[in-house]
């Protein structure tokens, strides 16, 4: 701690991202990265964008990308916002809609960046316990004062809330923003984007990191009523007017353009998730119903910390959380079939001892 730090800096408890091991030859199933590469069209667009124009600033409004996203979802360009990864978009949403307010409702088991943003932006968090099935009860989110935020599917549980129940939350909170974080929505769920025109208080945040295999490019977006998007633009332009570089914009446009490849890889992830779930259940794991590119599982007799340690000793990395209620669960990213077979083989070896 430095004497030069502000009081705010001294009090922060920063987000801890999933481990990025430096070792080679690991089966890395701990950070929910897509196991399949980006679209070839994306790589071609990125190479084309690497030219003499890099000496020039990118389009600060990313108009071509916004129009591409708007066309894809049937929206107007004024209903689309883009940023440097969905984490940055979420931070700007906290600044624009929740900062300094009381009683932001969010699940007690959820994305662990939300509490960090609450600290950073002086938001009073009100943690709502998930039910015994680790799902959200819509009625628990009625009557919020600052707003509502939750991932759908939820992270790290993978459970999803149907659109009809999201509508109940929107209807119960007409005077504050309901932010639906859809980082994993493309792996089996139905996006709330189609509700945007009916609910001016709805903000949907997505990322290209997961379903479009671009975690290394840091591209996020938000969609909502034009008034909400204008608020985000005001925050963005008070902080960083050029969040997405030329290469990132080109990559994102191509990712939305190559829809066939997107659906192909999503289907492969879903197929592998089903196989992984069946194999874990065969070995007496309880696996929560997941609509994401990961599963959340606990064994009937072995402790999660013990399993995670054994896996790591044998070159397989998964995510173990220390948080109460979920400390005996493991979050396992869906991998290639080869990676998953290695995971299952190591688990079988451990359980046979």
C-alpha positions in Angstrom: 0.0 0.0 0.0 1.3 3.4 -0.9 0.9 6.8 0.7 0.1 8.1 -2.7 -3.0 6.0 -3.1 -6.4 7.6 -2.8 -8.8 6.4 -0.1 -10.8 4.7 -2.9 -7.8 2.9 -4.2 -6.8 1.7 -0.8 -10.2 0.2 -0.1 -10.7 -1.6 -3.4 -10.7 -5.4 -3.6 -9.9 -6.0 -7.3 -11.4 -8.7 -9.4 -9.3 -11.8 -9.7 -9.5 -13.3 -13.2 -9.2 -17.0 -13.9 -5.6 -18.2 -13.9 -3.7 -18.1 -17.2 -1.0 -20.7 -16.6 2.3 -20.2 -18.3 3.0 -23.9 -18.5 2.6 -25.7 -21.8 0.7 -28.9 -22.6 -2.0 -28.2 -20.1 -5.7 -29.0 -20.7 -7.0 -25.5 -19.9 -10.7 -25.7 -18.8 -10.8 -22.9 -16.3 -11.7 -19.6 -18.1 -14.6 -20.5 -20.4 -12.6 -19.7 -23.6 -14.1 -21.2 -26.8 -12.2 -24.3 -27.7 -12.6 -23.6 -31.4 -10.8 -21.0 -33.4 -12.3 -17.8 -34.8 -14.0 -17.8 -38.2 -11.5 -17.8 -41.1 -13.4 -14.8 -42.3 -12.4 -13.0 -39.1 -8.8 -13.8 -39.6 -8.9 -12.6 -43.2 -10.5 -9.3 -42.2 -7.9 -8.7 -39.4 -5.0 -9.3 -41.8 -6.6 -6.9 -44.3 -7.0 -4.3 -41.6 -3.3 -4.4 -40.8 -2.1 -1.8 -43.3 -0.8 1.8 -43.5 -4.2 3.1 -42.1 -3.0 2.0 -38.6 -1.3 5.4 -38.4 -4.9 6.9 -38.3 -7.3 6.8 -35.4 -10.2 4.3 -35.7 -13.7 5.5 -36.1 -14.6 6.6 -32.6 -18.3 5.8 -33.1 -17.6 2.4 -34.8 -20.5 3.1 -37.0 -20.0 0.3 -39.4 -19.8 -2.2 -36.6 -22.9 -0.8 -34.8 -24.8 -1.0 -38.1 -23.7 -4.6 -38.6 -24.9 -5.5 -35.1 -28.1 -3.6 -35.5 -28.9 -5.4 -38.7 -28.1 -8.7 -37.1 -30.5 -8.2 -34.3 -33.2 -6.1 -36.1 -32.4 -2.9 -34.1 -31.5 0.7 -35.0 -27.9 1.7 -34.9 -28.8 4.2 -32.1 -29.7 1.2 -29.9 -26.2 -0.3 -30.1 -23.1 0.5 -28.0 -19.6 -1.1 -28.3 -16.6 -1.2 -26.1 -13.3 -2.8 -25.2 -14.7 -6.1 -23.9 -18.0 -6.6 -22.0 -16.2 -5.9 -18.7 -15.5 -2.3 -19.9 -19.1 -2.1 -21.1 -20.4 -3.2 -17.7 -18.2 -0.7 -16.0 -19.6 2.1 -18.1 -23.1 0.9 -17.4 -22.4 1.0 -13.7 -21.1 4.6 -14.1 -24.0 5.7 -16.3 -27.0 4.1 -14.4 -26.0 2.8 -10.9 -23.3 5.1 -9.6 -23.9 6.4 -6.1 -27.3 4.7 -5.8 -28.6 2.4 -3.1 -30.0 -1.1 -3.4 -28.7 -2.6 -6.6 -30.2 -6.1 -6.7 -27.9 -8.9 -7.9 -27.6 -12.6 -7.2 -25.4 -13.7 -4.3 -23.7 -16.3 -6.5 -22.9 -14.5 -9.8 -20.1 -12.8 -11.8 -17.5 -11.7 -9.3 -16.8 -8.5 -11.1 -20.1 -7.0 -10.1 -19.1 -6.4 -6.4 -15.9 -4.8 -7.6 -17.8 -2.3 -9.7 -20.1 -1.6 -6.7 -17.1 -0.6 -4.7 -15.6 1.4 -7.5 -18.8 3.4 -8.2 -20.2 3.6 -4.7 -23.2 1.4 -5.4 -24.9 -0.2 -2.5 -25.2 -3.9 -3.4 -28.1 -6.0 -2.2 -27.3 -9.6 -2.7 -30.3 -11.9 -3.4 -29.7 -15.6 -2.5 -30.3 -18.0 -5.3 -32.8 -20.7 -4.5 -32.0 -24.3 -3.5 -31.6 -25.2 -7.2 -29.1 -22.3 -7.7 -31.6 -20.4 -9.9 -33.0 -16.9 -9.7 -36.5 -16.3 -8.4 -38.0 -13.3 -10.4 -40.1 -12.1 -7.4 -36.9 -11.5 -5.4 -35.9 -8.7 -7.8 -39.1 -6.7 -7.7 -39.0 -3.1 -6.4 -35.3 -2.3 -6.8 -34.2 1.2 -6.1 -30.8 1.4 -7.9 -31.5 -1.3 -10.5 -31.1 -5.0 -11.2 -28.2 -6.9 -12.8 -27.7 -10.6 -13.4 -26.0 -12.9 -16.0 -28.3 -15.0 -18.1 -27.2 -17.8 -18.2 -25.9 -17.2 -14.7 -22.2 -17.5 -14.0 -20.8 -19.7 -12.5 -23.9 -21.9 -12.3 -24.9 -22.0 -15.9 -28.6 -21.9 -15.1 -30.9 -19.8 -17.3 -33.9 -17.6 -16.6 -36.6 -17.8 -19.3 -37.6 -14.6 -21.1 -41.1 -14.7 -19.6 -39.6 -14.4 -16.1 -37.2 -11.6 -17.2 -40.2 -9.7 -18.4 -41.7 -10.0 -14.9 -38.6 -8.3 -13.5 -38.7 -5.6 -16.1 -42.4 -4.9 -15.4 -41.7 -4.7 -11.7 -38.9 -2.2 -12.1 -40.1 0.4 -14.6 -38.1 3.3 -13.0 -34.7 1.7 -13.0 -32.4 -0.2 -15.4 -32.5 -4.0 -15.5 -29.1 -5.1 -17.0 -29.1 -8.6 -18.4 -25.5 -9.9 -18.9 -25.6 -12.3 -21.8 -22.0 -13.4 -22.1 -23.1 -17.0 -22.6 -26.5 -16.7 -24.2 -25.5 -18.2 -27.6 -24.9 -21.7 -26.1 -28.6 -22.6 -25.7 -30.6 -19.6 -24.4 -32.9 -17.1 -25.9 -31.6 -13.5 -25.9 -33.6 -10.7 -24.3 -32.7 -8.5 -27.2 -36.2 -9.0 -28.7 -37.7 -7.4 -25.6 -35.8 -4.1 -26.0 -38.5 -2.3 -28.0 -41.0 -3.1 -25.3 -39.0 -2.1 -22.3 -37.0 1.1 -22.2 -35.4 0.1 -18.9 -33.7 -3.0 -20.4 -30.0 -3.1 -21.2 -28.5 -6.3 -22.7 -24.7 -6.7 -22.6 -22.9 -9.3 -24.7 -19.4 -10.2 -25.7 -17.6 -11.7 -28.6 -15.1 -13.5 -26.3 -17.1 -16.7 -25.9 -19.4 -17.8 -28.7 -17.4 -16.0 -31.4 -14.0 -17.1 -30.2 -12.5 -13.6 -29.8 -11.5 -13.4 -26.2 -8.1 -12.2 -27.2 -9.6 -9.2 -29.1 -11.6 -7.7 -26.2 -14.9 -6.7 -27.9 -18.1 -6.1 -26.0 -21.5 -4.5 -26.8 -24.7 -3.3 -25.2 -28.1 -3.0 -26.7 -31.1 -1.1 -25.4 -33.3 1.9 -25.8 -31.6 4.8 -27.6 -31.7 6.9 -24.4 -29.7 4.2 -22.5 -27.2 4.0 -25.3 -26.8 7.8 -25.2 -26.0 7.6 -21.5 -23.3 5.0 -22.2 -21.8 7.1 -25.0 -21.6 10.1 -22.6 -19.6 8.0 -20.1 -17.4 6.5 -22.9 -16.6 9.8 -24.4 -15.7 11.2 -21.0 -13.2 8.4 -20.5 -11.9 6.9 -23.9 -13.3 8.1 -27.2 -11.5 5.3 -29.1 -12.1 2.1 -27.3 -12.1 -0.3 -30.3 -9.1 -0.2 -32.7 -9.3 -0.7 -36.5 -8.4 -4.4 -36.3 -11.0 -5.1 -33.6 -13.7 -3.4 -35.5 -12.9 -5.4 -38.6 -12.8 -8.6 -36.7 -16.2 -8.0 -35.0 -17.9 -7.1 -38.3 -16.6 -10.3 -39.9 -17.6 -12.3 -36.8 -21.3 -11.2 -37.2 -21.1 -11.6 -41.0 -20.0 -15.3 -40.9 -23.2 -16.5 -39.3 -22.8 -20.1 -40.6 -19.5 -20.6 -38.8 -20.9 -19.0 -35.6 -23.8 -21.5 -35.5 -21.5 -24.4 -36.4 -19.1 -23.8 -33.5 -21.9 -23.1 -31.0 -23.5 -26.4 -32.0 -20.2 -28.2 -31.4 -19.9 -26.6 -28.0 -23.4 -27.7 -27.1 -22.8 -31.2 -28.3 -19.6 -31.4 -26.2 -21.4 -30.0 -23.2 -24.0 -32.7 -23.3 -21.3 -35.4 -23.6 -19.3 -33.9 -20.7 -22.4 -33.7 -18.5 -23.3 -37.4 -19.2 -19.7 -38.5 -18.4 -19.6 -36.6 -15.1 -23.0 -37.8 -14.1 -21.8 -41.4 -14.8 -19.1 -40.8 -12.2 -21.5 -39.6 -9.5 -21.2 -35.9 -10.1 -24.2 -33.6 -9.7 -24.2 -31.3 -12.7 -26.4 -28.2 -12.7 -28.4 -27.7 -15.9 -26.2 -25.5 -18.0 -27.0 -23.4 -21.1 -23.4 -22.0 -21.1 -20.1 -23.2 -22.4 -19.2 -24.7 -19.0 -20.7 -27.0 -16.5 -20.9 -26.5 -12.7 -20.6 -29.8 -10.8 -19.9 -31.4 -7.5 -19.0 -35.0 -6.6 -21.1 -37.1 -4.2 -18.1 -37.9 -1.9 -14.9 -36.1 -3.1 -14.2 -32.5 -2.1 -13.9 -30.0 -5.0 -10.5 -28.7 -3.8 -9.1 -32.2 -3.7 -10.4 -32.9 -7.2 -9.0 -29.6 -8.6 -5.6 -30.3 -7.0 -5.4 -33.8 -8.5 -6.5 -32.6 -11.9 -3.8 -29.9 -11.9 -1.1 -32.4 -10.9 -2.1 -34.3 -14.0 -2.1 -31.4 -16.3 -5.8 -30.4 -16.3 -6.9 -27.0 -15.0 -10.5 -26.2 -13.9 -11.9 -23.4 -11.7 -12.6 -23.8 -8.0 -14.3 -21.1 -6.1 -13.9 -20.6 -2.3 -17.3 -18.8 -1.9 -19.7 -20.1 0.6 -22.4 -22.4 -0.8 -20.4 -23.3 -3.9 -17.0 -24.2 -2.4 -17.6 -27.9 -3.2 -18.4 -27.2 -6.9 -16.1 -27.1 -9.9 -16.7 -25.0 -12.9 -15.4 -26.9 -16.0 -15.2 -25.2 -19.3 -16.4 -27.1 -22.3 -13.4 -28.1 -24.4 -12.6 -30.1 -27.5 -13.5 -33.7 -27.4 -9.8 -34.6 -27.0 -9.5 -32.2 -24.0 -12.6 -33.6 -22.4 -11.5 -37.2 -22.8 -8.3 -36.3 -21.0 -10.3 -34.7 -18.2 -12.5 -37.8 -17.8 -9.5 -40.1 -17.9 -7.8 -38.3 -15.1 -11.1 -38.2 -13.0 -11.5 -41.9 -13.5 -7.9 -42.5 -12.3 -8.6 -40.4 -9.2 -11.9 -42.1 -8.4 -10.3 -45.5 -8.8 -7.9 -44.9 -6.0 
